[in-house]
Amino acid sequence: MNPPALRYQLLLESLDAWTNAAHQHHPGIIPCKQGCTACCHGPFDISVADVLLLQRTVDDLPRDRRAALLARADDAATRQQALASDWEPPFDVRALGEARFDTLCEALAAEPCPCLEDGTCAVYEGRPAVCRMMGLGLESPDERRLANGCPIQSQFPAYAALPAQPFGLPAFEETEEACLVEAGLELFGSTDATAYETTIALALGGIDRT
């Protein structure tokens, strides 16, 4: 894995540490953990840094697992493109528009993520930032709050009632911005690609990594 991807992975591990701390402070309350796939369905947008880390993580998989994952990504990418036939590479969400992207996501909301492998995430160490943030509410020092996005939290009343957990979001975002610049240079040769977003399937589908 190359240095830009490794630097971003290290940043994302701060989110894992945040989640682990919440598990320690609230033992037995939080169902969000490796092996739960409740939020692993339907397409969603990931950043250019997520794309870089995801591609490099897939590159490091054993050959047979990599081929199977890329085949699933190809299938998912085909279904997504069928709903937006005028959406062209590199499949930037901005080119499609937020409203159309939301419609596409809603239409495919039940589709499993192509990274799911026998009920577990095949790229868990390199999964996108949003996958690491879904299961807890977040409270930032600058008074921003992000809601718990877990789709099954209503099944766990004590979990749903947890207050937002404190996280140093401004410092995270400052480092993230540098990672976005590096990823844009790596993938597109440009410092203007920091706002690029696409889906997991379109980040991987059609790529020959055999």
C-alpha positions in Angstrom: 0.0 0.0 0.0 1.4 3.4 -0.9 2.1 6.3 1.5 -1.0 8.4 0.8 -3.3 5.4 1.3 -1.5 4.5 4.5 -1.7 8.1 5.9 -5.4 8.1 5.3 -5.9 4.7 6.9 -4.0 6.0 9.9 -6.4 8.9 10.1 -9.4 6.6 9.9 -8.0 4.6 12.8 -8.8 7.6 15.0 -12.5 6.9 14.3 -12.0 3.3 15.3 -10.4 4.4 18.5 -13.4 6.7 19.1 -15.8 3.8 18.6 -13.7 1.5 20.8 -13.7 4.0 23.6 -17.5 4.2 23.4 -17.7 0.4 23.6 -15.6 0.6 26.8 -17.6 3.4 28.3 -20.9 1.7 27.5 -20.2 -2.1 27.7 -22.8 -4.3 26.1 -24.9 -1.4 24.7 -23.5 -0.8 21.2 -24.3 -3.4 18.6 -22.1 -1.8 15.9 -19.0 -4.0 15.4 -17.2 -6.1 12.9 -19.7 -8.7 11.6 -22.8 -6.5 11.8 -24.0 -5.7 8.2 -27.1 -3.7 9.0 -25.7 -0.6 7.2 -23.8 -2.5 4.5 -26.6 -2.2 1.9 -27.4 0.3 -0.8 -24.9 2.6 -2.6 -23.6 5.8 -1.0 -21.0 8.4 -1.7 -17.4 8.0 -0.7 -14.5 10.5 -1.0 -11.5 10.4 -3.2 -9.4 9.4 -0.3 -11.8 6.6 0.5 -11.5 5.5 -3.1 -7.7 5.4 -3.0 -7.6 3.4 0.2 -10.3 1.0 -0.9 -8.6 0.3 -4.2 -5.2 -0.3 -2.5 -6.9 -2.5 0.1 -8.5 -4.6 -2.7 -5.2 -4.8 -4.4 -3.7 -6.5 -1.3 -6.4 -9.2 -1.1 -5.6 -12.8 -2.1 -6.1 -13.3 -5.8 -9.3 -15.4 -5.6 -11.0 -13.1 -3.1 -10.0 -10.0 -5.1 -11.4 -11.5 -8.3 -14.7 -12.4 -6.5 -15.1 -8.9 -5.0 -14.3 -7.2 -8.3 -16.9 -9.3 -10.0 -19.5 -8.3 -7.4 -18.5 -4.7 -7.9 -18.9 -5.0 -11.7 -22.4 -6.4 -11.2 -23.3 -3.6 -8.8 -21.8 -0.9 -11.0 -23.8 -2.2 -14.0 -27.0 -1.9 -12.0 -26.1 1.6 -10.9 -25.3 2.7 -14.5 -28.5 1.2 -15.8 -30.4 3.8 -13.6 -28.2 6.7 -14.9 -27.1 5.8 -18.4 -25.7 9.3 -19.1 -23.4 9.1 -16.0 -19.9 8.7 -17.4 -16.5 7.9 -15.9 -15.1 8.8 -13.5 -18.7 8.8 -12.1 -18.4 11.9 -9.9 -21.6 12.3 -7.9 -21.5 16.0 -8.7 -21.9 15.2 -12.4 -25.1 13.3 -11.7 -26.6 15.8 -9.3 -27.7 15.2 -5.7 -31.4 14.6 -6.5 -30.7 12.0 -9.1 -28.0 10.3 -7.0 -30.5 10.1 -4.1 -33.0 8.5 -6.4 -30.5 6.0 -7.5 -29.5 5.2 -3.9 -33.1 4.7 -2.9 -33.8 2.4 -5.8 -30.9 0.2 -4.9 -31.2 0.5 -1.1 -31.6 -3.3 -0.5 -28.5 -4.2 -2.6 -25.6 -5.6 -0.5 -22.3 -3.8 -0.6 -19.9 -5.6 -3.1 -17.4 -5.7 -0.3 -19.6 -8.1 1.7 -18.1 -11.6 1.7 -20.0 -14.3 3.5 -21.6 -11.8 5.8 -18.4 -9.9 6.7 -16.5 -7.0 5.2 -13.7 -8.1 3.0 -12.0 -4.7 3.3 -12.7 -4.0 6.9 -9.3 -2.3 7.6 -9.7 -0.1 4.5 -13.4 0.6 4.7 -14.6 4.2 4.1 -14.9 6.9 6.7 -18.7 6.8 6.7 -18.7 3.1 7.5 -16.8 3.9 10.7 -19.1 6.8 11.7 -22.5 5.3 11.2 -23.0 3.6 14.5 -22.7 6.5 16.9 -23.8 10.0 17.3 -20.9 12.5 17.2 -20.4 15.7 19.2 -17.7 18.0 17.9 -15.8 20.7 20.0 -17.2 23.3 17.7 -20.8 22.3 18.7 -21.6 20.4 15.5 -23.5 17.2 16.0 -23.9 14.2 13.7 -26.7 11.9 14.4 -26.4 8.1 14.8 -27.1 6.7 11.4 -27.6 3.0 12.4 -30.7 1.7 10.6 -31.5 -0.8 13.4 -31.0 1.3 16.4 -34.7 1.2 17.2 -34.2 -2.5 18.1 -31.8 -1.5 20.9 -33.5 1.2 23.0 -30.4 1.7 25.3 -28.2 2.1 22.3 -30.6 4.5 20.6 -30.7 6.6 23.8 -26.9 7.1 24.0 -25.8 10.7 23.9 -23.5 11.8 21.0 -19.9 10.8 21.7 -17.2 13.6 21.8 -14.8 13.5 18.8 -12.2 16.0 17.6 -13.8 16.6 14.3 -12.1 19.9 13.3 -8.6 18.3 13.7 -9.8 15.2 11.9 -11.1 17.3 9.0 -7.9 19.3 8.7 -5.8 16.2 8.3 -8.5 14.7 6.0 -8.2 17.7 3.7 -4.5 16.9 3.2 -5.4 13.3 2.5 -8.0 14.4 -0.1 -5.3 16.4 -1.9 -2.9 13.5 -1.9 -5.5 11.1 -3.2 -6.6 13.4 -5.9 -3.0 13.7 -7.1 -2.6 9.9 -6.9 -5.8 9.0 -8.8 -6.3 12.0 -11.1 -3.1 13.9 -11.2 -4.8 17.0 -9.9 -5.2 19.0 -6.7 -8.7 20.0 -7.9 -10.2 16.5 -7.2 -10.7 17.0 -3.4 -14.5 17.1 -3.8 -14.7 14.0 -6.0 -17.1 11.4 -4.7 -18.5 8.2 -6.1 -19.8 4.8 -5.0 -17.9 1.8 -3.9 -19.1 -0.2 -6.9 -18.1 2.5 -9.4 -14.8 2.9 -7.6 -14.0 -0.8 -8.2 -16.2 -2.0 -11.0 -14.6 -2.4 -14.4 -11.1 -2.3 -13.0 -8.8 -5.1 -14.0 -6.7 -5.9 -11.0 -6.2 -9.6 -11.7 
